Amino acid sequence: MAIFYILLFFMVIAAIIAVETKDLLSSVICVGAIGFGGALMFLFLYAPDIAITQIVVEVLGLIILIRATISRDHTFLTGDREFFGMVVSVAILLVIFLAGIKVFETLPPFGTPIFAQVPDAPSQTYIEKGLTDTGAANLVAGVILDYRGYDTLGEATVLFTAIVGATVILRTRSRKRLEEPDA
Amino acid sequence: MKGMTIIVKTISGWVKVLIFLFGIDVILFGHLTPGGGFAGGVILASSYVLLMLAFGREFVEKNLPIPLASKLDCLGAFLFAAVAILGLVFGGAFFVNFLYQKYLPGQALHLVSAGTIPLSNIAIGLKVGASLFLAIFALSAFRKDFQRPDAGGDGKSPVAGQE
């Protein structure tokens, strides 16, 4: 249990540094530290599927961010924060914090399975009948590709649409420029 | 876009194969071990990102041409939808696991098991890998051309060459 508090403390510190630092490269590295702390947390919570995905996506995103950061001229932020914006965001965070305390009081304690509290929860069905229903030894694969196939279809559609849009928008510009004689 | 030194090129040429094989392993055994189509696809894409960082963009474009990558992307999306529609045709409902329930039950904990789940994993892996590769390639191509106008009149700006 203590490991979660240590990891959480580490991630909160990294998040504060990522927001507060003036150097963009340090900020990106701190964002990576948050992600890897999250991956470690998933690993300690016995969720290796999510941990693998988190690590891999984190590495890829970090590479892109670092590559976008170090090839710029000035990576230091200058100027102060806007006072009004800071007040508004602190006020909104305060409201969310107070509402969150109310919400988290109703949740089951950390580490308690939801089907211990709600007998008819679907997770119990998945764990009991997952292997005979789907034949997949990895229950997560059984859930996301058999029980909850529509979710995966929607996710794949979202990714497909996003990539089509990104490539179309980014490609027209670069293709026009590439027709110019290359230096 | 000349890439890095010869040490980095040699090492990443070997490591890229291992990363690619690991991605294929994660995809193919997604229904038995942790992992699956999404994580494996991202690993496949990251092997090409390593190649892009080490060798430069032109080398990767020769290795995996952009039209081929977009065809693979569409093929993955089509395969996933096709598996779902085949469930409608053969099993009576959209997304039903018809292979496991009717034709090929397989043996639990073996590679050939779980019916359509490995097929869906392969389709998603193909799709995610190709589309993330396309996204990163488009971003890299965009950034280089985008920086050229404000970098000054000379075409060889020191900023654009850093890869």
Interface residues (C-beta under 8 A of the other chain):
Chain A: P48 D49 A51 I52 T53 V56 V57 V59 L60 I63 I64 R67 A68 I70 S71 R72 D73 L131 T134 G135 A136 A137 N138 V140 A141 G142 I144 L145 D146 G149 Y150 T152 L153 A156 T157 L159 F160 I163 A166 T167 L170 R171 R173 S174 R177 L178 D182 A183
Chain B: V26 G30 H31 L32 T33 P34 G35 G36 F38 A39 V42 I43 A45 S46 V49 L53 S70 D73 A77 F80 A81 A84 F95 N97 Y100 P105 G106 A108 L109 S113 A114 G115 T116 I117 S120 N121 I124 K127 V128 S131 L132 L134 A135 I136 A138 L139 S140 A141 F142 R143 K144 D145 F146 R148 D154 G155 K156 V159 A160 Q162
